[in-house]
């Protein structure tokens, strides 16, 4: 019996990535009225989460007449009390000539489903992807940008990054749409220190670093000598800790860090954003999957659209944080350094049949791409600085 859909996709069952991906489907011909109805229900789900299962089930019944039947209940494990919450279960949409099945999942499970050969592609952040796929990478400490991921895959797996999903949301600082880029930054409650705060120094002296539980594997792989303490909330742990304590925290706009009186230090351990991740074996054998991915238009690491968004994100972060961001690296260094081409940052194509990782694959083209991207990025950054100057108070 043939399946009633051509391609399957896993996305987070709640949160910004889900909302932004559903909105993107409108650009591919999905009914905006239908998507708006789903988003309206999802916007209520967090405030309507509750410990009592019966009340949560009543909310699920309540929404059945207000939007397509695409919801279910799940346990919100990110919250300490683990309440029941309504989330996206699944729905079939027509994308061009293809029927796309979109299924809600835990964010970190997307890459696992590809590894188990149970889904064609997923929308997942590099942070979740790294959390689940350390075993497959030649050197996890080198994968600080997603353009390095495919070229550090060493053990057999079909997991491949196709490119950035370029999912955007409204930013209060610039009052415009900005891509969902985040950095994994060191934070502390002290700004002035005898020496710049960095992970190499912390690792050498064995200082405690608070890390959210799901990210401890990434940090251990990069810095095995670091004294990691797994916590539920990094910012609160730093605030409650000793004067010199530090943490590693995912930062997008920096508003929470700033509001709590904390400081950001240097560059991030890695940068993350929403990515299209595919099952490569299915991709090679499925014309439908190839065409759906093409319609979704994954954006490459050096592409102009992404450079513009990176300049926006960096500018919004530095305006919002101001002096709270100490030892701030220049935008070109944060985007990528010249040595990154040697460490695996490469242009690549999913259409390369029987692709295998290689240290030398397109290294010259990668270096050219880095040089060209630096010039373009500086131009976009200077332009946005003129448009959004930092106003002294």
C-alpha positions as a LaTeX table, in Angstrom:
\begin{tabular}{lrrr}
\hline
Residue & $x$ (\AA) & $y$ (\AA) & $z$ (\AA) \\
\hline
Unk1 & 0.00 & 0.00 & 0.00 \\
Unk2 & 1.47 & 3.35 & $-1.08$ \\
Unk3 & 1.87 & 6.15 & 1.47 \\
Unk4 & $-0.47$ & 9.16 & 0.96 \\
Unk5 & 2.54 & 11.51 & 0.94 \\
Unk6 & 5.80 & 11.82 & $-1.02$ \\
Unk7 & 8.18 & 13.39 & 1.54 \\
Unk8 & 8.35 & 13.41 & 5.34 \\
Unk9 & 9.75 & 16.20 & 7.51 \\
Unk10 & 10.28 & 16.42 & 11.28 \\
Unk11 & 10.15 & 19.79 & 13.04 \\
Unk12 & 9.98 & 20.86 & 16.72 \\
Unk13 & 6.44 & 20.45 & 18.07 \\
Unk14 & 6.54 & 23.92 & 19.66 \\
Unk15 & 8.58 & 27.12 & 19.63 \\
Unk16 & 9.95 & 29.69 & 17.18 \\
Unk17 & 11.37 & 27.18 & 14.69 \\
Unk18 & 7.96 & 25.54 & 14.28 \\
Unk19 & 6.17 & 28.89 & 13.91 \\
Unk20 & 8.67 & 30.28 & 11.41 \\
Unk21 & 8.71 & 27.10 & 9.31 \\
Unk22 & 4.91 & 26.99 & 9.13 \\
Unk23 & 4.87 & 30.64 & 8.01 \\
Unk24 & 7.43 & 29.79 & 5.32 \\
Unk25 & 5.04 & 27.18 & 3.92 \\
Unk26 & 2.68 & 30.01 & 2.97 \\
Unk27 & 5.29 & 31.20 & 0.45 \\
Unk28 & 5.10 & 27.72 & $-1.10$ \\
Unk29 & 1.34 & 27.88 & $-1.66$ \\
Unk30 & $-0.11$ & 26.64 & 1.64 \\
Unk31 & $-3.26$ & 28.47 & 2.81 \\
Unk32 & $-2.33$ & 31.46 & 4.97 \\
Unk33 & $-5.72$ & 31.24 & 6.70 \\
Unk34 & $-5.00$ & 27.64 & 7.69 \\
Unk35 & $-1.49$ & 28.45 & 8.97 \\
Unk36 & $-2.74$ & 31.50 & 10.90 \\
Unk37 & $-5.34$ & 29.36 & 12.68 \\
Unk38 & $-2.67$ & 26.84 & 13.70 \\
Unk39 & $-0.29$ & 29.56 & 14.89 \\
Unk40 & $-3.02$ & 31.21 & 16.95 \\
Unk41 & $-3.61$ & 27.97 & 18.86 \\
Unk42 & 0.12 & 27.38 & 19.31 \\
Unk43 & 0.55 & 30.88 & 20.74 \\
Unk44 & $-1.82$ & 29.92 & 23.56 \\
Unk45 & $-0.19$ & 26.57 & 24.28 \\
Unk46 & 2.54 & 27.79 & 26.65 \\
Unk47 & 0.19 & 29.78 & 28.89 \\
Unk48 & $-2.34$ & 26.93 & 28.84 \\
Unk49 & 0.21 & 24.24 & 29.83 \\
Unk50 & $-0.83$ & 22.60 & 33.09 \\
Unk51 & 0.04 & 19.79 & 35.50 \\
Unk52 & $-3.46$ & 18.28 & 35.39 \\
Unk53 & $-3.84$ & 15.95 & 32.41 \\
Unk54 & $-7.65$ & 16.21 & 32.37 \\
Unk55 & $-7.56$ & 20.00 & 31.98 \\
Unk56 & $-4.95$ & 19.70 & 29.24 \\
Unk57 & $-7.19$ & 17.22 & 27.41 \\
Unk58 & $-10.10$ & 19.66 & 27.71 \\
Unk59 & $-7.99$ & 22.33 & 25.97 \\
Unk60 & $-7.21$ & 19.86 & 23.18 \\
Unk61 & $-10.95$ & 19.23 & 22.68 \\
Unk62 & $-11.62$ & 22.97 & 22.76 \\
Unk63 & $-9.32$ & 23.77 & 19.82 \\
Unk64 & $-10.62$ & 21.09 & 17.47 \\
Unk65 & $-13.21$ & 23.40 & 15.93 \\
Unk66 & $-10.87$ & 26.39 & 15.64 \\
Unk67 & $-8.04$ & 25.00 & 13.49 \\
Unk68 & $-7.04$ & 21.93 & 11.44 \\
Unk69 & $-6.75$ & 18.74 & 13.47 \\
Unk70 & $-2.97$ & 18.69 & 13.80 \\
Unk71 & $-2.40$ & 18.92 & 17.58 \\
Unk72 & $-1.65$ & 16.56 & 20.44 \\
Unk73 & $-0.42$ & 16.77 & 24.03 \\
Unk74 & 3.18 & 16.31 & 25.14 \\
Unk75 & 5.17 & 16.66 & 28.34 \\
Unk76 & 7.11 & 19.94 & 28.33 \\
Unk77 & 10.38 & 18.63 & 29.78 \\
Unk78 & 12.10 & 22.00 & 29.44 \\
Unk79 & 10.00 & 23.25 & 32.37 \\
Unk80 & 10.94 & 22.15 & 35.89 \\
Unk81 & 7.41 & 20.94 & 36.77 \\
Unk82 & 7.07 & 19.10 & 33.41 \\
Unk83 & 3.51 & 20.23 & 32.63 \\
Unk84 & 1.28 & 18.82 & 29.89 \\
Unk85 & 1.23 & 21.09 & 26.86 \\
Unk86 & $-0.49$ & 21.22 & 23.50 \\
Unk87 & 1.86 & 20.95 & 20.53 \\
Unk88 & 1.99 & 20.24 & 16.80 \\
Unk89 & 1.46 & 16.54 & 15.98 \\
Unk90 & 1.44 & 16.42 & 12.19 \\
Unk91 & $-0.28$ & 17.47 & 8.97 \\
Unk92 & $-0.09$ & 16.88 & 5.21 \\
Unk93 & 0.38 & 19.84 & 2.86 \\
Unk94 & 0.63 & 20.13 & $-0.91$ \\
Unk95 & 3.97 & 21.67 & $-1.97$ \\
Unk96 & 3.94 & 22.02 & $-5.74$ \\
Unk97 & 3.18 & 18.55 & $-7.15$ \\
Unk98 & 4.24 & 16.83 & $-3.91$ \\
Unk99 & 2.42 & 15.93 & $-0.71$ \\
Unk100 & 4.59 & 16.84 & 2.28 \\
Unk101 & 3.98 & 15.17 & 5.66 \\
Unk102 & 5.19 & 17.48 & 8.46 \\
Unk103 & 5.52 & 15.80 & 11.88 \\
Unk104 & 6.15 & 17.41 & 15.27 \\
Unk105 & 9.02 & 16.05 & 17.37 \\
Unk106 & 11.44 & 16.93 & 20.16 \\
Unk107 & 14.09 & 19.23 & 18.55 \\
Unk108 & 17.02 & 16.94 & 19.27 \\
Unk109 & 15.15 & 13.90 & 17.89 \\
Unk110 & 15.19 & 15.19 & 14.31 \\
Unk111 & 18.71 & 13.97 & 13.59 \\
Unk112 & 17.97 & 10.69 & 15.40 \\
Unk113 & 15.02 & 10.03 & 13.08 \\
Unk114 & 17.27 & 10.51 & 10.06 \\
Unk115 & 19.89 & 8.23 & 11.59 \\
Unk116 & 17.18 & 5.59 & 12.08 \\
Unk117 & 15.98 & 6.04 & 8.47 \\
Unk118 & 12.52 & 7.15 & 9.63 \\
Unk119 & 12.24 & 10.63 & 8.06 \\
Unk120 & 13.44 & 12.29 & 4.84 \\
Unk121 & 14.56 & 15.62 & 6.28 \\
Unk122 & 14.24 & 17.77 & 9.36 \\
Unk123 & 14.55 & 21.38 & 10.50 \\
Unk124 & 17.01 & 21.45 & 13.38 \\
Unk125 & 19.58 & 23.78 & 14.94 \\
Unk126 & 23.29 & 23.00 & 14.81 \\
Unk127 & 23.27 & 22.87 & 18.62 \\
Unk128 & 20.76 & 20.01 & 18.69 \\
Unk129 & 22.49 & 18.32 & 15.75 \\
Unk130 & 25.87 & 18.39 & 17.49 \\
Unk131 & 24.30 & 17.11 & 20.71 \\
Unk132 & 23.13 & 13.97 & 18.93 \\
Unk133 & 25.91 & 13.30 & 16.40 \\
Unk134 & 29.25 & 13.76 & 18.20 \\
Unk135 & 30.07 & 10.10 & 17.55 \\
Unk136 & 30.13 & 10.57 & 13.77 \\
Unk137 & 32.51 & 13.54 & 13.66 \\
Unk138 & 36.26 & 13.30 & 13.09 \\
Unk139 & 36.96 & 16.26 & 15.39 \\
Unk140 & 33.89 & 17.76 & 17.14 \\
Unk141 & 35.95 & 20.67 & 18.51 \\
Unk142 & 36.43 & 21.97 & 14.95 \\
Unk143 & 32.73 & 22.14 & 14.11 \\
Unk144 & 32.05 & 25.70 & 15.27 \\
Unk145 & 30.05 & 26.69 & 12.17 \\
Unk146 & 27.59 & 24.55 & 10.25 \\
Unk147 & 29.60 & 24.84 & 7.02 \\
Unk148 & 32.16 & 22.55 & 8.67 \\
Unk149 & 29.75 & 19.79 & 9.65 \\
Unk150 & 29.55 & 17.68 & 6.48 \\
Unk151 & 33.33 & 17.62 & 6.14 \\
Unk152 & 33.96 & 16.26 & 9.61 \\
Unk153 & 31.62 & 13.28 & 9.20 \\
Unk154 & 33.83 & 10.22 & 9.44 \\
Unk155 & 31.69 & 7.27 & 10.50 \\
Unk156 & 28.90 & 5.90 & 8.28 \\
Unk157 & 25.72 & 7.99 & 8.55 \\
Unk158 & 23.20 & 9.51 & 6.15 \\
Unk159 & 22.92 & 12.76 & 8.12 \\
Unk160 & 23.85 & 15.76 & 5.92 \\
Unk161 & 23.23 & 19.49 & 6.24 \\
Unk162 & 21.62 & 20.88 & 3.09 \\
Unk163 & 21.91 & 24.52 & 4.18 \\
Unk164 & 20.31 & 27.22 & 6.28 \\
Unk165 & 16.53 & 27.38 & 6.51 \\
Unk166 & 16.86 & 31.18 & 6.92 \\
Unk167 & 14.01 & 31.28 & 9.44 \\
Unk168 & 13.50 & 34.81 & 10.75 \\
Unk169 & 11.58 & 36.52 & 13.53 \\
Unk170 & 10.96 & 40.12 & 14.56 \\
Unk171 & 13.79 & 41.84 & 16.43 \\
Unk172 & 12.89 & 44.69 & 18.79 \\
Unk173 & 16.30 & 46.39 & 18.56 \\
Unk174 & 16.36 & 46.86 & 14.78 \\
Unk175 & 12.57 & 46.59 & 14.46 \\
Unk176 & 12.84 & 44.23 & 11.52 \\
Unk177 & 12.97 & 40.51 & 10.74 \\
Unk178 & 16.28 & 38.88 & 11.70 \\
Unk179 & 17.46 & 35.33 & 11.17 \\
Unk180 & 17.39 & 32.97 & 14.16 \\
Unk181 & 21.19 & 32.89 & 14.63 \\
Unk182 & 22.42 & 32.14 & 18.17 \\
Unk183 & 25.84 & 31.84 & 19.78 \\
Unk184 & 27.00 & 29.57 & 22.62 \\
Unk185 & 28.74 & 32.23 & 24.74 \\
Unk186 & 30.59 & 32.38 & 28.04 \\
Unk187 & 28.68 & 34.48 & 30.58 \\
Unk188 & 29.57 & 35.72 & 34.07 \\
Unk189 & 28.40 & 38.25 & 36.64 \\
Unk190 & 31.78 & 40.06 & 36.67 \\
Unk191 & 32.92 & 42.25 & 33.77 \\
Unk192 & 36.49 & 43.10 & 34.80 \\
Unk193 & 38.95 & 40.21 & 35.11 \\
Unk194 & 42.73 & 39.93 & 35.35 \\
Unk195 & 42.83 & 37.94 & 32.12 \\
Unk196 & 40.36 & 37.65 & 29.21 \\
Unk197 & 37.82 & 34.93 & 29.85 \\
Unk198 & 38.15 & 32.05 & 27.38 \\
Unk199 & 37.59 & 28.30 & 27.34 \\
Unk200 & 41.26 & 27.37 & 26.89 \\
Unk201 & 42.22 & 29.19 & 30.09 \\
Unk202 & 39.25 & 27.79 & 31.99 \\
Unk203 & 40.13 & 24.30 & 30.79 \\
Unk204 & 43.77 & 24.65 & 31.84 \\
Unk205 & 42.92 & 25.74 & 35.38 \\
Unk206 & 39.93 & 23.44 & 35.82 \\
Unk207 & 37.48 & 26.17 & 36.77 \\
Unk208 & 33.83 & 25.21 & 37.08 \\
Unk209 & 31.63 & 26.10 & 34.11 \\
Unk210 & 27.84 & 25.77 & 34.30 \\
Unk211 & 26.32 & 24.15 & 31.21 \\
Unk212 & 22.72 & 23.17 & 30.45 \\
Unk213 & 22.42 & 19.39 & 30.61 \\
Unk214 & 21.69 & 18.73 & 26.95 \\
Unk215 & 24.83 & 20.60 & 25.84 \\
Unk216 & 27.37 & 18.97 & 28.15 \\
Unk217 & 28.34 & 16.42 & 25.48 \\
Unk218 & 29.24 & 19.17 & 22.98 \\
Unk219 & 31.36 & 21.03 & 25.51 \\
Unk220 & 33.10 & 17.88 & 26.77 \\
Unk221 & 34.00 & 16.89 & 23.21 \\
Unk222 & 35.58 & 20.29 & 22.53 \\
Unk223 & 37.21 & 20.77 & 25.96 \\
Unk224 & 37.57 & 17.41 & 27.77 \\
Unk225 & 39.57 & 18.94 & 30.66 \\
Unk226 & 36.92 & 21.55 & 31.46 \\
Unk227 & 35.23 & 21.21 & 34.86 \\
Unk228 & 31.62 & 21.07 & 33.67 \\
Unk229 & 28.66 & 21.35 & 36.04 \\
Unk230 & 25.32 & 20.36 & 34.50 \\
Unk231 & 22.45 & 22.66 & 35.54 \\
Unk232 & 18.83 & 23.31 & 34.61 \\
Unk233 & 19.22 & 27.10 & 34.17 \\
Unk234 & 22.71 & 28.47 & 33.41 \\
Unk235 & 21.94 & 32.15 & 34.02 \\
Unk236 & 20.36 & 31.49 & 37.42 \\
Unk237 & 23.26 & 29.20 & 38.39 \\
Unk238 & 25.78 & 31.93 & 37.54 \\
Unk239 & 23.79 & 34.50 & 39.52 \\
Unk240 & 23.65 & 32.21 & 42.57 \\
Unk241 & 27.27 & 31.07 & 42.30 \\
Unk242 & 30.51 & 32.50 & 43.59 \\
Unk243 & 31.86 & 35.81 & 42.32 \\
Unk244 & 34.11 & 34.38 & 39.61 \\
Unk245 & 31.84 & 31.59 & 38.35 \\
Unk246 & 30.98 & 31.35 & 34.67 \\
Unk247 & 28.53 & 29.55 & 32.40 \\
Unk248 & 28.01 & 28.66 & 28.74 \\
Unk249 & 24.66 & 29.90 & 27.47 \\
Unk250 & 22.78 & 30.05 & 24.16 \\
Unk251 & 22.32 & 33.75 & 23.30 \\
Unk252 & 20.23 & 35.18 & 20.45 \\
Unk253 & 19.37 & 38.80 & 21.28 \\
Unk254 & 21.11 & 39.07 & 24.66 \\
Unk255 & 18.07 & 40.62 & 26.33 \\
Unk256 & 17.84 & 38.03 & 29.13 \\
Unk257 & 21.57 & 38.24 & 29.88 \\
Unk258 & 21.36 & 42.03 & 30.03 \\
Unk259 & 18.21 & 42.08 & 32.16 \\
Unk260 & 19.79 & 39.79 & 34.75 \\
Unk261 & 22.93 & 41.94 & 35.01 \\
Unk262 & 25.25 & 39.35 & 33.47 \\
Unk263 & 28.13 & 39.82 & 31.02 \\
Unk264 & 28.99 & 38.17 & 27.70 \\
Unk265 & 32.65 & 37.34 & 27.00 \\
Unk266 & 34.47 & 37.05 & 23.68 \\
Unk267 & 33.30 & 34.88 & 20.81 \\
Unk268 & 31.03 & 31.81 & 21.02 \\
Unk269 & 32.06 & 28.17 & 21.25 \\
Unk270 & 29.86 & 27.67 & 18.19 \\
Unk271 & 27.15 & 29.43 & 16.18 \\
Unk272 & 23.80 & 27.85 & 15.45 \\
Unk273 & 20.70 & 28.50 & 13.35 \\
Unk274 & 17.82 & 26.49 & 11.90 \\
Unk275 & 19.10 & 24.11 & 9.21 \\
Unk276 & 17.64 & 21.71 & 6.68 \\
Unk277 & 19.17 & 18.33 & 7.48 \\
Unk278 & 18.53 & 15.46 & 5.07 \\
Unk279 & 18.85 & 11.70 & 4.89 \\
Unk280 & 21.47 & 11.60 & 2.13 \\
Unk281 & 20.68 & 8.05 & 1.00 \\
Unk282 & 17.01 & 8.94 & 0.58 \\
Unk283 & 17.96 & 12.19 & $-1.15$ \\
Unk284 & 20.02 & 10.39 & $-3.79$ \\
Unk285 & 17.22 & 7.92 & $-4.54$ \\
Unk286 & 14.16 & 10.23 & $-4.29$ \\
Unk287 & 13.36 & 12.78 & $-7.00$ \\
Unk288 & 10.49 & 14.06 & $-4.84$ \\
Unk289 & 12.82 & 14.78 & $-1.92$ \\
Unk290 & 15.34 & 16.50 & $-4.18$ \\
Unk291 & 12.63 & 18.75 & $-5.63$ \\
Unk292 & 11.02 & 19.59 & $-2.28$ \\
Unk293 & 14.42 & 20.56 & $-0.86$ \\
Unk294 & 15.00 & 22.71 & $-3.94$ \\
Unk295 & 11.63 & 24.42 & $-3.41$ \\
Unk296 & 12.55 & 25.13 & 0.21 \\
Unk297 & 15.77 & 26.72 & $-1.09$ \\
Unk298 & 18.44 & 25.96 & 1.55 \\
Unk299 & 20.86 & 28.90 & 1.66 \\
Unk300 & 24.61 & 28.28 & 1.58 \\
Unk301 & 27.08 & 29.52 & 4.18 \\
Unk302 & 28.61 & 32.25 & 1.96 \\
Unk303 & 25.44 & 33.33 & 0.14 \\
Unk304 & 24.53 & 37.01 & 0.01 \\
Unk305 & 21.18 & 36.63 & 1.77 \\
Unk306 & 22.84 & 34.96 & 4.73 \\
Unk307 & 25.65 & 37.52 & 4.92 \\
Unk308 & 23.08 & 40.31 & 5.16 \\
Unk309 & 21.22 & 38.49 & 7.94 \\
Unk310 & 24.45 & 37.79 & 9.82 \\
Unk311 & 25.30 & 41.50 & 9.74 \\
Unk312 & 21.84 & 42.30 & 11.13 \\
Unk313 & 22.09 & 39.74 & 13.91 \\
Unk314 & 25.57 & 40.89 & 14.99 \\
Unk315 & 24.54 & 44.57 & 14.93 \\
Unk316 & 21.37 & 43.94 & 16.95 \\
Unk317 & 23.37 & 41.96 & 19.53 \\
Unk318 & 26.10 & 44.57 & 19.96 \\
Unk319 & 23.57 & 47.44 & 20.19 \\
Unk320 & 21.48 & 45.58 & 22.74 \\
Unk321 & 24.41 & 44.51 & 24.91 \\
Unk322 & 26.75 & 47.51 & 24.58 \\
Unk323 & 29.48 & 47.31 & 27.26 \\
Unk324 & 27.89 & 44.11 & 28.61 \\
Unk325 & 29.69 & 42.28 & 25.75 \\
Unk326 & 33.38 & 42.30 & 26.74 \\
Unk327 & 36.30 & 41.35 & 24.44 \\
Unk328 & 33.88 & 41.47 & 21.52 \\
Unk329 & 35.41 & 39.94 & 18.35 \\
Unk330 & 35.05 & 41.77 & 15.01 \\
Unk331 & 32.17 & 40.57 & 12.85 \\
Unk332 & 34.44 & 38.94 & 10.26 \\
Unk333 & 36.23 & 36.90 & 12.93 \\
Unk334 & 32.92 & 35.78 & 14.40 \\
Unk335 & 31.59 & 34.80 & 10.96 \\
Unk336 & 34.67 & 32.78 & 10.04 \\
Unk337 & 38.44 & 33.04 & 10.19 \\
Unk338 & 40.89 & 32.36 & 7.36 \\
Unk339 & 42.06 & 29.18 & 9.07 \\
Unk340 & 38.51 & 27.78 & 9.00 \\
Unk341 & 39.02 & 26.54 & 5.44 \\
Unk342 & 41.77 & 24.28 & 6.78 \\
Unk343 & 39.48 & 23.06 & 9.54 \\
Unk344 & 36.67 & 21.96 & 7.23 \\
Unk345 & 34.64 & 25.01 & 6.19 \\
Unk346 & 33.78 & 24.11 & 2.58 \\
Unk347 & 31.32 & 24.92 & $-0.16$ \\
Unk348 & 29.40 & 21.74 & $-0.88$ \\
Unk349 & 26.50 & 20.34 & $-2.86$ \\
Unk350 & 24.01 & 17.68 & $-1.82$ \\
Unk351 & 23.81 & 16.71 & $-5.47$ \\
Unk352 & 27.38 & 15.36 & $-5.34$ \\
Unk353 & 26.65 & 11.67 & $-5.77$ \\
Unk354 & 28.55 & 9.22 & $-3.55$ \\
Unk355 & 30.01 & 12.19 & $-1.63$ \\
Unk356 & 32.71 & 11.38 & 0.91 \\
Unk357 & 34.43 & 13.75 & 3.35 \\
Unk358 & 37.90 & 14.94 & 2.46 \\
Unk359 & 40.39 & 17.32 & 4.07 \\
Unk360 & 41.34 & 18.72 & 0.67 \\
Unk361 & 37.93 & 18.84 & $-1.04$ \\
Unk362 & 37.50 & 22.35 & $-2.54$ \\
Unk363 & 39.87 & 23.93 & $-0.01$ \\
Unk364 & 41.03 & 26.54 & $-2.54$ \\
Unk365 & 37.42 & 27.44 & $-3.40$ \\
Unk366 & 36.63 & 27.64 & 0.32 \\
Unk367 & 39.44 & 30.13 & 0.93 \\
Unk368 & 38.24 & 32.21 & $-2.00$ \\
Unk369 & 34.72 & 32.09 & $-0.56$ \\
Unk370 & 35.96 & 33.25 & 2.85 \\
Unk371 & 37.91 & 36.18 & 1.37 \\
Unk372 & 34.96 & 37.26 & $-0.78$ \\
Unk373 & 32.47 & 36.82 & 2.10 \\
Unk374 & 34.60 & 38.95 & 4.45 \\
Unk375 & 34.55 & 41.85 & 2.00 \\
Unk376 & 30.81 & 41.56 & 1.40 \\
Unk377 & 30.04 & 41.14 & 5.09 \\
Unk378 & 32.05 & 44.22 & 6.06 \\
Unk379 & 30.16 & 46.21 & 3.42 \\
Unk380 & 26.76 & 45.09 & 4.73 \\
Unk381 & 27.85 & 45.69 & 8.33 \\
Unk382 & 29.08 & 49.23 & 7.63 \\
Unk383 & 25.83 & 50.00 & 5.87 \\
Unk384 & 23.70 & 48.71 & 8.75 \\
Unk385 & 25.88 & 50.57 & 11.27 \\
Unk386 & 25.08 & 53.81 & 9.43 \\
Unk387 & 21.39 & 52.90 & 9.44 \\
Unk388 & 21.35 & 51.84 & 13.11 \\
Unk389 & 23.98 & 53.88 & 15.01 \\
Unk390 & 24.65 & 53.26 & 18.70 \\
Unk391 & 23.11 & 56.17 & 20.60 \\
Unk392 & 24.99 & 57.30 & 23.72 \\
Unk393 & 22.81 & 57.69 & 26.79 \\
\hline
\end{tabular}
